[in-house]
């Protein structure tokens, strides 16, 4: 099973992933946890470039760097794991590009489709979106480490991204699940865990 986890800055993805890792390990359910960008050796180099605040990157250049990372990620990690019937959970995946570079940066979905579709990337069977009001998420992010290049964008950028995810959830109710991440972290974990277990049992 292939799952992606999405959410804007400060939504609590890292906290949720840590809890899921512990749960699945304890219950001996094999899961490969991975992320974008930066899951591969090449991707780590690209991640450093993409998050570097000292570098100005054109939106189209940014998109191609992220797609290059994703292709390496899919070919080296995701596809081989799925071929061995290993469950995969990716912290960010294809929807992030449509949200951040599409809705956020203003690149058209048609253009992104033309880039993505020829790659025949595997699609998640389940996408969990941790939803949080933008201002609340940015406040959380500021209490963490120094903000990266994306986290320093203005609030309208993140509002467009959030609107995109909420719209996608309406259009794809069979794949997307929205979880209110303003809830207690234990409640967010329980909802996510139970949903994943239900999907695994259905398979």
Short mmCIF file of the C-alpha atoms (twelve columns), coordinates in Angstrom:
data_MODEL
# 
_entry.id   MODEL 
# 
loop_
_atom_site.group_PDB 
_atom_site.id 
_atom_site.type_symbol 
_atom_site.label_atom_id 
_atom_site.label_alt_id 
_atom_site.label_comp_id 
_atom_site.label_asym_id 
_atom_site.label_seq_id 
_atom_site.Cartn_x 
_atom_site.Cartn_y 
_atom_site.Cartn_z 
_atom_site.pdbx_PDB_model_num 
ATOM 1   C CA . UNK A 1   0.000   0.000  0.000   1 
ATOM 2   C CA . UNK A 2   1.220   3.482  -0.897  1 
ATOM 3   C CA . UNK A 3   0.257   6.423  1.334   1 
ATOM 4   C CA . UNK A 4   1.235   10.070 1.082   1 
ATOM 5   C CA . UNK A 5   1.075   12.596 3.882   1 
ATOM 6   C CA . UNK A 6   0.500   16.244 3.055   1 
ATOM 7   C CA . UNK A 7   0.175   19.412 5.094   1 
ATOM 8   C CA . UNK A 8   1.322   23.007 5.189   1 
ATOM 9   C CA . UNK A 9   4.028   24.340 7.467   1 
ATOM 10  C CA . UNK A 10  3.434   23.644 11.153  1 
ATOM 11  C CA . UNK A 11  0.648   21.126 10.534  1 
ATOM 12  C CA . UNK A 12  2.387   18.385 12.523  1 
ATOM 13  C CA . UNK A 13  3.535   15.930 9.859   1 
ATOM 14  C CA . UNK A 14  6.830   15.106 11.584  1 
ATOM 15  C CA . UNK A 15  5.128   14.452 14.930  1 
ATOM 16  C CA . UNK A 16  2.556   12.179 13.295  1 
ATOM 17  C CA . UNK A 17  5.202   10.258 11.361  1 
ATOM 18  C CA . UNK A 18  7.218   9.609  14.522  1 
ATOM 19  C CA . UNK A 19  4.120   8.173  16.223  1 
ATOM 20  C CA . UNK A 20  3.203   6.020  13.225  1 
ATOM 21  C CA . UNK A 21  6.750   4.661  12.974  1 
ATOM 22  C CA . UNK A 22  6.679   3.559  16.610  1 
ATOM 23  C CA . UNK A 23  3.229   2.006  16.272  1 
ATOM 24  C CA . UNK A 24  3.938   -0.018 13.128  1 
ATOM 25  C CA . UNK A 25  7.312   -1.178 14.417  1 
ATOM 26  C CA . UNK A 26  5.764   -2.297 17.711  1 
ATOM 27  C CA . UNK A 27  3.002   -4.157 15.880  1 
ATOM 28  C CA . UNK A 28  5.414   -5.653 13.316  1 
ATOM 29  C CA . UNK A 29  3.652   -4.134 10.321  1 
ATOM 30  C CA . UNK A 30  6.259   -3.478 7.647   1 
ATOM 31  C CA . UNK A 31  6.274   0.133  6.512   1 
ATOM 32  C CA . UNK A 32  8.886   2.128  4.649   1 
ATOM 33  C CA . UNK A 33  8.824   5.797  5.663   1 
ATOM 34  C CA . UNK A 34  10.305  8.203  3.152   1 
ATOM 35  C CA . UNK A 35  10.061  11.881 2.197   1 
ATOM 36  C CA . UNK A 36  10.280  14.502 -0.511  1 
ATOM 37  C CA . UNK A 37  12.502  16.155 -1.322  1 
ATOM 38  C CA . UNK A 38  15.649  14.394 -0.178  1 
ATOM 39  C CA . UNK A 39  15.020  10.653 0.149   1 
ATOM 40  C CA . UNK A 40  17.877  9.647  -2.156  1 
ATOM 41  C CA . UNK A 41  21.529  10.711 -2.194  1 
ATOM 42  C CA . UNK A 42  20.833  12.885 -5.224  1 
ATOM 43  C CA . UNK A 43  17.642  14.151 -3.658  1 
ATOM 44  C CA . UNK A 44  19.448  15.309 -0.547  1 
ATOM 45  C CA . UNK A 45  21.603  17.591 -2.672  1 
ATOM 46  C CA . UNK A 46  18.498  18.944 -4.401  1 
ATOM 47  C CA . UNK A 47  16.778  19.444 -1.021  1 
ATOM 48  C CA . UNK A 48  19.636  21.600 0.216   1 
ATOM 49  C CA . UNK A 49  19.350  23.783 -2.878  1 
ATOM 50  C CA . UNK A 50  15.555  24.035 -2.672  1 
ATOM 51  C CA . UNK A 51  15.485  25.071 0.990   1 
ATOM 52  C CA . UNK A 52  18.446  27.457 0.867   1 
ATOM 53  C CA . UNK A 53  17.213  30.983 1.604   1 
ATOM 54  C CA . UNK A 54  20.315  32.540 0.065   1 
ATOM 55  C CA . UNK A 55  19.377  31.243 -3.405  1 
ATOM 56  C CA . UNK A 56  16.730  32.823 -5.641  1 
ATOM 57  C CA . UNK A 57  15.042  30.131 -7.719  1 
ATOM 58  C CA . UNK A 58  12.643  30.662 -10.609 1 
ATOM 59  C CA . UNK A 59  9.312   28.820 -10.060 1 
ATOM 60  C CA . UNK A 60  9.873   26.666 -13.161 1 
ATOM 61  C CA . UNK A 61  13.425  25.801 -12.090 1 
ATOM 62  C CA . UNK A 62  12.056  24.925 -8.652  1 
ATOM 63  C CA . UNK A 63  9.475   22.658 -10.271 1 
ATOM 64  C CA . UNK A 64  12.004  20.797 -12.385 1 
ATOM 65  C CA . UNK A 65  14.287  20.279 -9.383  1 
ATOM 66  C CA . UNK A 66  11.396  18.805 -7.411  1 
ATOM 67  C CA . UNK A 67  10.315  16.586 -10.295 1 
ATOM 68  C CA . UNK A 68  13.901  15.365 -10.708 1 
ATOM 69  C CA . UNK A 69  13.944  14.501 -7.008  1 
ATOM 70  C CA . UNK A 70  10.601  12.683 -7.327  1 
ATOM 71  C CA . UNK A 71  11.689  10.600 -10.294 1 
ATOM 72  C CA . UNK A 72  14.787  9.416  -8.417  1 
ATOM 73  C CA . UNK A 73  12.657  8.838  -5.330  1 
ATOM 74  C CA . UNK A 74  10.075  6.773  -7.202  1 
ATOM 75  C CA . UNK A 75  12.566  4.704  -9.198  1 
ATOM 76  C CA . UNK A 76  15.026  4.049  -6.373  1 
ATOM 77  C CA . UNK A 77  12.763  3.735  -3.336  1 
ATOM 78  C CA . UNK A 78  9.000   3.699  -3.857  1 
ATOM 79  C CA . UNK A 79  8.590   1.386  -6.854  1 
ATOM 80  C CA . UNK A 80  11.104  -1.260 -5.616  1 
ATOM 81  C CA . UNK A 81  9.426   -1.317 -2.175  1 
ATOM 82  C CA . UNK A 82  5.916   -1.668 -3.611  1 
ATOM 83  C CA . UNK A 83  7.154   -4.460 -5.906  1 
ATOM 84  C CA . UNK A 84  8.167   -6.362 -2.737  1 
ATOM 85  C CA . UNK A 85  4.750   -5.695 -1.138  1 
ATOM 86  C CA . UNK A 86  6.291   -3.322 1.382   1 
ATOM 87  C CA . UNK A 87  3.942   -0.583 2.559   1 
ATOM 88  C CA . UNK A 88  5.223   2.921  1.813   1 
ATOM 89  C CA . UNK A 89  4.376   6.240  3.474   1 
ATOM 90  C CA . UNK A 90  5.874   9.343  1.888   1 
ATOM 91  C CA . UNK A 91  6.053   12.679 3.669   1 
ATOM 92  C CA . UNK A 92  4.949   14.776 0.678   1 
ATOM 93  C CA . UNK A 93  4.537   13.530 -2.854  1 
ATOM 94  C CA . UNK A 94  2.991   14.548 -6.168  1 
ATOM 95  C CA . UNK A 95  0.161   16.658 -4.672  1 
ATOM 96  C CA . UNK A 96  2.773   18.957 -3.117  1 
ATOM 97  C CA . UNK A 97  3.919   20.081 -6.557  1 
ATOM 98  C CA . UNK A 98  0.396   20.920 -7.673  1 
ATOM 99  C CA . UNK A 99  -0.159  22.746 -4.367  1 
ATOM 100 C CA . UNK A 100 3.109   24.653 -3.926  1 
ATOM 101 C CA . UNK A 101 4.297   25.223 -7.489  1 
ATOM 102 C CA . UNK A 102 0.813   25.181 -9.000  1 
ATOM 103 C CA . UNK A 103 -1.517  26.999 -6.624  1 
ATOM 104 C CA . UNK A 104 1.289   28.687 -4.690  1 
ATOM 105 C CA . UNK A 105 3.603   29.830 -7.493  1 
ATOM 106 C CA . UNK A 106 0.953   30.141 -10.198 1 
ATOM 107 C CA . UNK A 107 2.114   27.451 -12.636 1 
ATOM 108 C CA . UNK A 108 -0.898  26.034 -14.483 1 
ATOM 109 C CA . UNK A 109 -2.163  22.530 -13.761 1 
ATOM 110 C CA . UNK A 110 -2.120  21.825 -17.499 1 
ATOM 111 C CA . UNK A 111 1.610   22.591 -17.632 1 
ATOM 112 C CA . UNK A 112 2.293   20.452 -14.560 1 
ATOM 113 C CA . UNK A 113 0.256   17.617 -16.091 1 
ATOM 114 C CA . UNK A 114 2.424   17.770 -19.214 1 
ATOM 115 C CA . UNK A 115 5.517   17.316 -17.045 1 
ATOM 116 C CA . UNK A 116 4.133   14.650 -14.715 1 
ATOM 117 C CA . UNK A 117 2.020   12.379 -16.897 1 
ATOM 118 C CA . UNK A 118 4.826   11.010 -19.134 1 
ATOM 119 C CA . UNK A 119 6.728   9.876  -16.020 1 
ATOM 120 C CA . UNK A 120 4.056   7.293  -15.081 1 
ATOM 121 C CA . UNK A 121 4.672   7.810  -11.387 1 
ATOM 122 C CA . UNK A 122 2.805   5.549  -8.936  1 
ATOM 123 C CA . UNK A 123 -0.139  7.279  -7.281  1 
ATOM 124 C CA . UNK A 124 -0.958  6.948  -3.582  1 
ATOM 125 C CA . UNK A 125 -3.948  4.835  -2.641  1 
ATOM 126 C CA . UNK A 126 -4.477  7.129  0.333   1 
ATOM 127 C CA . UNK A 127 -3.463  10.745 0.938   1 
ATOM 128 C CA . UNK A 128 -3.785  12.172 4.440   1 
ATOM 129 C CA . UNK A 129 -3.904  15.953 4.563   1 
ATOM 130 C CA . UNK A 130 -3.275  17.603 7.924   1 
ATOM 131 C CA . UNK A 131 -5.310  20.788 7.816   1 
ATOM 132 C CA . UNK A 132 -4.603  23.819 9.946   1 
ATOM 133 C CA . UNK A 133 -5.459  27.511 9.561   1 
ATOM 134 C CA . UNK A 134 -2.479  29.153 7.886   1 
ATOM 135 C CA . UNK A 135 -1.749  31.674 10.643  1 
ATOM 136 C CA . UNK A 136 -1.728  28.913 13.270  1 
ATOM 137 C CA . UNK A 137 0.633   26.789 11.198  1 
ATOM 138 C CA . UNK A 138 3.075   29.623 10.627  1 
ATOM 139 C CA . UNK A 139 3.098   30.425 14.348  1 
ATOM 140 C CA . UNK A 140 4.018   26.808 15.060  1 
ATOM 141 C CA . UNK A 141 6.722   26.834 12.391  1 
ATOM 142 C CA . UNK A 142 8.374   29.934 13.894  1 
ATOM 143 C CA . UNK A 143 8.925   28.086 17.180  1 
ATOM 144 C CA . UNK A 144 10.938  25.393 15.421  1 
ATOM 145 C CA . UNK A 145 14.339  25.719 13.781  1 
ATOM 146 C CA . UNK A 146 15.216  28.632 11.509  1 
ATOM 147 C CA . UNK A 147 12.681  29.069 8.714   1 
ATOM 148 C CA . UNK A 148 13.617  27.696 5.283   1 
ATOM 149 C CA . UNK A 149 13.008  29.278 1.848   1 
ATOM 150 C CA . UNK A 150 9.417   28.034 1.616   1 
ATOM 151 C CA . UNK A 151 8.457   28.850 5.195   1 
ATOM 152 C CA . UNK A 152 9.399   32.497 4.659   1 
ATOM 153 C CA . UNK A 153 6.759   33.004 1.957   1 
ATOM 154 C CA . UNK A 154 3.867   35.377 2.695   1 
ATOM 155 C CA . UNK A 155 0.537   34.252 4.121   1 
ATOM 156 C CA . UNK A 156 -1.303  34.513 0.780   1 
ATOM 157 C CA . UNK A 157 1.045   31.893 -0.677  1 
ATOM 158 C CA . UNK A 158 0.012   29.426 2.021   1 
ATOM 159 C CA . UNK A 159 -3.662  30.361 1.782   1 
ATOM 160 C CA . UNK A 160 -3.612  29.398 -1.907  1 
ATOM 161 C CA . UNK A 161 -1.933  26.109 -1.037  1 
ATOM 162 C CA . UNK A 162 -4.449  25.276 1.665   1 
ATOM 163 C CA . UNK A 163 -7.357  26.086 -0.662  1 
ATOM 164 C CA . UNK A 164 -5.889  23.740 -3.268  1 
ATOM 165 C CA . UNK A 165 -5.647  20.816 -0.850  1 
ATOM 166 C CA . UNK A 166 -9.173  21.329 0.457   1 
ATOM 167 C CA . UNK A 167 -10.468 21.485 -3.109  1 
ATOM 168 C CA . UNK A 168 -8.584  18.310 -4.062  1 
ATOM 169 C CA . UNK A 169 -10.097 16.510 -1.087  1 
ATOM 170 C CA . UNK A 170 -13.584 17.392 -2.357  1 
ATOM 171 C CA . UNK A 171 -12.733 16.205 -5.871  1 
ATOM 172 C CA . UNK A 172 -11.020 12.985 -4.725  1 
ATOM 173 C CA . UNK A 173 -12.892 11.775 -1.628  1 
ATOM 174 C CA . UNK A 174 -11.840 8.163  -2.186  1 
ATOM 175 C CA . UNK A 175 -8.137  9.032  -1.937  1 
ATOM 176 C CA . UNK A 176 -7.976  12.152 0.251   1 
ATOM 177 C CA . UNK A 177 -8.742  12.340 3.945   1 
ATOM 178 C CA . UNK A 178 -8.635  15.663 5.789   1 
ATOM 179 C CA . UNK A 179 -7.651  15.618 9.462   1 
ATOM 180 C CA . UNK A 180 -7.997  18.728 11.605  1 
ATOM 181 C CA . UNK A 181 -4.468  19.039 12.982  1 
ATOM 182 C CA . UNK A 182 -5.502  21.656 15.528  1 
ATOM 183 C CA . UNK A 183 -6.691  18.646 17.536  1 
ATOM 184 C CA . UNK A 184 -4.476  17.071 20.175  1 
ATOM 185 C CA . UNK A 185 -1.540  15.211 18.594  1 
ATOM 186 C CA . UNK A 186 -2.696  11.925 20.146  1 
ATOM 187 C CA . UNK A 187 -6.118  12.323 18.554  1 
ATOM 188 C CA . UNK A 188 -4.549  13.096 15.166  1 
ATOM 189 C CA . UNK A 189 -2.416  9.962  15.537  1 
ATOM 190 C CA . UNK A 190 -5.392  7.768  16.480  1 
ATOM 191 C CA . UNK A 191 -7.469  8.983  13.533  1 
ATOM 192 C CA . UNK A 192 -4.579  8.456  11.097  1 
ATOM 193 C CA . UNK A 193 -3.592  5.070  12.509  1 
ATOM 194 C CA . UNK A 194 -7.148  3.735  12.412  1 
ATOM 195 C CA . UNK A 195 -7.650  4.935  8.863   1 
ATOM 196 C CA . UNK A 196 -4.431  3.300  7.672   1 
ATOM 197 C CA . UNK A 197 -5.280  0.026  9.420   1 
ATOM 198 C CA . UNK A 198 -8.736  0.061  7.833   1 
ATOM 199 C CA . UNK A 199 -7.207  0.547  4.374   1 
ATOM 200 C CA . UNK A 200 -4.680  -2.231 4.986   1 
ATOM 201 C CA . UNK A 201 -7.456  -4.601 6.056   1 
ATOM 202 C CA . UNK A 202 -9.458  -3.757 2.940   1 
ATOM 203 C CA . UNK A 203 -6.500  -4.889 0.834   1 
# 
